[in-house]
Amino acid sequence: RFALVASQRAQARLNAKAQAQKDADVATLELKVVMSRLTAAKARSVDAKARVKNAISSKARIEAKDILKKISAVVQKDHSLAVALRSRQRDARARAQHGIIGDGRRVNVGTKQSCTRQPALVGVEEEKTRAFIRGYLDRQKVLREERVSGPPTR
């Protein structure tokens, strides 16, 4: 029975790794797209700034300012999107590296107090995941204690 549980755990870890790797790849692609858009928008904004500065009439200046505002909004939006994608990519990479089961992100993996941040799920799903993670951490604790003190004596 124990061997079965261990193999299941190993399988779950492999699946988690594969899924996380996929997530990381998707995030990387999305990030590439957003970054190229951001670069283009930044170049346009530089151009628009120059146009505002060198406007001939006040009417031309006002028009140029409007254009600059629109471009700046795009830059801001893309920037915040890039930041979000970067963090998502980082999380997925960490999950892929350590084969963390479940959606709980381990904080400071590899230290004694690596604990699981709860994913933002809703209601039932959230409870299920929490129970799963709690069980996982309890099992890890039991295994750790067994490693230290040998199997439990009855």
MODELLER restraints for C-alpha pairs under 7 A, 6 or more apart:
rsr = mdl.restraints
at = mdl.atoms
rsr.add(forms.Gaussian(group=physical.xy_distance, feature=features.Distance(at['CA:12:A'], at['CA:101:A']), mean=6.62, stdev=0.5))
rsr.add(forms.Gaussian(group=physical.xy_distance, feature=features.Distance(at['CA:13:A'], at['CA:99:A']), mean=5.03, stdev=0.5))
rsr.add(forms.Gaussian(group=physical.xy_distance, feature=features.Distance(at['CA:13:A'], at['CA:100:A']), mean=6.43, stdev=0.5))
rsr.add(forms.Gaussian(group=physical.xy_distance, feature=features.Distance(at['CA:13:A'], at['CA:101:A']), mean=5.73, stdev=0.5))
rsr.add(forms.Gaussian(group=physical.xy_distance, feature=features.Distance(at['CA:14:A'], at['CA:99:A']), mean=6.58, stdev=0.5))
rsr.add(forms.Gaussian(group=physical.xy_distance, feature=features.Distance(at['CA:16:A'], at['CA:99:A']), mean=5.70, stdev=0.5))
rsr.add(forms.Gaussian(group=physical.xy_distance, feature=features.Distance(at['CA:16:A'], at['CA:100:A']), mean=6.40, stdev=0.5))
rsr.add(forms.Gaussian(group=physical.xy_distance, feature=features.Distance(at['CA:16:A'], at['CA:101:A']), mean=5.65, stdev=0.5))
rsr.add(forms.Gaussian(group=physical.xy_distance, feature=features.Distance(at['CA:17:A'], at['CA:95:A']), mean=6.55, stdev=0.5))
rsr.add(forms.Gaussian(group=physical.xy_distance, feature=features.Distance(at['CA:17:A'], at['CA:96:A']), mean=4.29, stdev=0.5))
rsr.add(forms.Gaussian(group=physical.xy_distance, feature=features.Distance(at['CA:17:A'], at['CA:97:A']), mean=6.98, stdev=0.5))
rsr.add(forms.Gaussian(group=physical.xy_distance, feature=features.Distance(at['CA:17:A'], at['CA:99:A']), mean=4.69, stdev=0.5))
rsr.add(forms.Gaussian(group=physical.xy_distance, feature=features.Distance(at['CA:18:A'], at['CA:96:A']), mean=6.84, stdev=0.5))
rsr.add(forms.Gaussian(group=physical.xy_distance, feature=features.Distance(at['CA:20:A'], at['CA:92:A']), mean=5.03, stdev=0.5))
rsr.add(forms.Gaussian(group=physical.xy_distance, feature=features.Distance(at['CA:20:A'], at['CA:93:A']), mean=6.74, stdev=0.5))
rsr.add(forms.Gaussian(group=physical.xy_distance, feature=features.Distance(at['CA:20:A'], at['CA:95:A']), mean=5.78, stdev=0.5))
rsr.add(forms.Gaussian(group=physical.xy_distance, feature=features.Distance(at['CA:20:A'], at['CA:96:A']), mean=4.84, stdev=0.5))
rsr.add(forms.Gaussian(group=physical.xy_distance, feature=features.Distance(at['CA:21:A'], at['CA:92:A']), mean=6.65, stdev=0.5))
rsr.add(forms.Gaussian(group=physical.xy_distance, feature=features.Distance(at['CA:21:A'], at['CA:93:A']), mean=6.63, stdev=0.5))
rsr.add(forms.Gaussian(group=physical.xy_distance, feature=features.Distance(at['CA:21:A'], at['CA:96:A']), mean=5.32, stdev=0.5))
rsr.add(forms.Gaussian(group=physical.xy_distance, feature=features.Distance(at['CA:23:A'], at['CA:92:A']), mean=5.93, stdev=0.5))
rsr.add(forms.Gaussian(group=physical.xy_distance, feature=features.Distance(at['CA:24:A'], at['CA:89:A']), mean=5.05, stdev=0.5))
rsr.add(forms.Gaussian(group=physical.xy_distance, feature=features.Distance(at['CA:24:A'], at['CA:92:A']), mean=4.99, stdev=0.5))
rsr.add(forms.Gaussian(group=physical.xy_distance, feature=features.Distance(at['CA:24:A'], at['CA:93:A']), mean=5.76, stdev=0.5))
rsr.add(forms.Gaussian(group=physical.xy_distance, feature=features.Distance(at['CA:27:A'], at['CA:85:A']), mean=6.14, stdev=0.5))
rsr.add(forms.Gaussian(group=physical.xy_distance, feature=features.Distance(at['CA:27:A'], at['CA:88:A']), mean=6.84, stdev=0.5))
rsr.add(forms.Gaussian(group=physical.xy_distance, feature=features.Distance(at['CA:27:A'], at['CA:89:A']), mean=5.33, stdev=0.5))
rsr.add(forms.Gaussian(group=physical.xy_distance, feature=features.Distance(at['CA:28:A'], at['CA:89:A']), mean=6.52, stdev=0.5))
rsr.add(forms.Gaussian(group=physical.xy_distance, feature=features.Distance(at['CA:31:A'], at['CA:82:A']), mean=6.13, stdev=0.5))
rsr.add(forms.Gaussian(group=physical.xy_distance, feature=features.Distance(at['CA:31:A'], at['CA:85:A']), mean=6.09, stdev=0.5))
rsr.add(forms.Gaussian(group=physical.xy_distance, feature=features.Distance(at['CA:34:A'], at['CA:78:A']), mean=6.37, stdev=0.5))
rsr.add(forms.Gaussian(group=physical.xy_distance, feature=features.Distance(at['CA:34:A'], at['CA:82:A']), mean=6.28, stdev=0.5))
rsr.add(forms.Gaussian(group=physical.xy_distance, feature=features.Distance(at['CA:35:A'], at['CA:82:A']), mean=6.83, stdev=0.5))
rsr.add(forms.Gaussian(group=physical.xy_distance, feature=features.Distance(at['CA:38:A'], at['CA:75:A']), mean=5.99, stdev=0.5))
rsr.add(forms.Gaussian(group=physical.xy_distance, feature=features.Distance(at['CA:38:A'], at['CA:78:A']), mean=5.90, stdev=0.5))
rsr.add(forms.Gaussian(group=physical.xy_distance, feature=features.Distance(at['CA:38:A'], at['CA:79:A']), mean=6.89, stdev=0.5))
rsr.add(forms.Gaussian(group=physical.xy_distance, feature=features.Distance(at['CA:41:A'], at['CA:71:A']), mean=6.54, stdev=0.5))
rsr.add(forms.Gaussian(group=physical.xy_distance, feature=features.Distance(at['CA:41:A'], at['CA:75:A']), mean=5.93, stdev=0.5))
rsr.add(forms.Gaussian(group=physical.xy_distance, feature=features.Distance(at['CA:42:A'], at['CA:75:A']), mean=6.54, stdev=0.5))
rsr.add(forms.Gaussian(group=physical.xy_distance, feature=features.Distance(at['CA:45:A'], at['CA:68:A']), mean=6.18, stdev=0.5))
rsr.add(forms.Gaussian(group=physical.xy_distance, feature=features.Distance(at['CA:45:A'], at['CA:71:A']), mean=5.95, stdev=0.5))
rsr.add(forms.Gaussian(group=physical.xy_distance, feature=features.Distance(at['CA:45:A'], at['CA:72:A']), mean=6.69, stdev=0.5))
rsr.add(forms.Gaussian(group=physical.xy_distance, feature=features.Distance(at['CA:48:A'], at['CA:64:A']), mean=6.55, stdev=0.5))
rsr.add(forms.Gaussian(group=physical.xy_distance, feature=features.Distance(at['CA:48:A'], at['CA:68:A']), mean=5.45, stdev=0.5))
rsr.add(forms.Gaussian(group=physical.xy_distance, feature=features.Distance(at['CA:49:A'], at['CA:68:A']), mean=6.65, stdev=0.5))
rsr.add(forms.Gaussian(group=physical.xy_distance, feature=features.Distance(at['CA:51:A'], at['CA:64:A']), mean=6.26, stdev=0.5))
rsr.add(forms.Gaussian(group=physical.xy_distance, feature=features.Distance(at['CA:52:A'], at['CA:61:A']), mean=5.24, stdev=0.5))
rsr.add(forms.Gaussian(group=physical.xy_distance, feature=features.Distance(at['CA:52:A'], at['CA:64:A']), mean=5.25, stdev=0.5))
rsr.add(forms.Gaussian(group=physical.xy_distance, feature=features.Distance(at['CA:52:A'], at['CA:65:A']), mean=6.05, stdev=0.5))
rsr.add(forms.Gaussian(group=physical.xy_distance, feature=features.Distance(at['CA:55:A'], at['CA:61:A']), mean=5.05, stdev=0.5))
rsr.add(forms.Gaussian(group=physical.xy_distance, feature=features.Distance(at['CA:102:A'], at['CA:133:A']), mean=6.93, stdev=0.5))
rsr.add(forms.Gaussian(group=physical.xy_distance, feature=features.Distance(at['CA:103:A'], at['CA:119:A']), mean=6.15, stdev=0.5))
rsr.add(forms.Gaussian(group=physical.xy_distance, feature=features.Distance(at['CA:104:A'], at['CA:116:A']), mean=5.41, stdev=0.5))
rsr.add(forms.Gaussian(group=physical.xy_distance, feature=features.Distance(at['CA:104:A'], at['CA:117:A']), mean=5.52, stdev=0.5))
rsr.add(forms.Gaussian(group=physical.xy_distance, feature=features.Distance(at['CA:104:A'], at['CA:118:A']), mean=5.37, stdev=0.5))
rsr.add(forms.Gaussian(group=physical.xy_distance, feature=features.Distance(at['CA:104:A'], at['CA:119:A']), mean=5.50, stdev=0.5))
rsr.add(forms.Gaussian(group=physical.xy_distance, feature=features.Distance(at['CA:105:A'], at['CA:116:A']), mean=5.56, stdev=0.5))
rsr.add(forms.Gaussian(group=physical.xy_distance, feature=features.Distance(at['CA:105:A'], at['CA:117:A']), mean=5.31, stdev=0.5))
rsr.add(forms.Gaussian(group=physical.xy_distance, feature=features.Distance(at['CA:106:A'], at['CA:114:A']), mean=6.18, stdev=0.5))
rsr.add(forms.Gaussian(group=physical.xy_distance, feature=features.Distance(at['CA:106:A'], at['CA:115:A']), mean=5.67, stdev=0.5))
rsr.add(forms.Gaussian(group=physical.xy_distance, feature=features.Distance(at['CA:106:A'], at['CA:116:A']), mean=4.58, stdev=0.5))
rsr.add(forms.Gaussian(group=physical.xy_distance, feature=features.Distance(at['CA:106:A'], at['CA:117:A']), mean=6.20, stdev=0.5))
rsr.add(forms.Gaussian(group=physical.xy_distance, feature=features.Distance(at['CA:107:A'], at['CA:114:A']), mean=5.64, stdev=0.5))
rsr.add(forms.Gaussian(group=physical.xy_distance, feature=features.Distance(at['CA:107:A'], at['CA:115:A']), mean=5.82, stdev=0.5))
rsr.add(forms.Gaussian(group=physical.xy_distance, feature=features.Distance(at['CA:107:A'], at['CA:116:A']), mean=6.21, stdev=0.5))
rsr.add(forms.Gaussian(group=physical.xy_distance, feature=features.Distance(at['CA:107:A'], at['CA:117:A']), mean=6.72, stdev=0.5))
rsr.add(forms.Gaussian(group=physical.xy_distance, feature=features.Distance(at['CA:108:A'], at['CA:114:A']), mean=5.45, stdev=0.5))
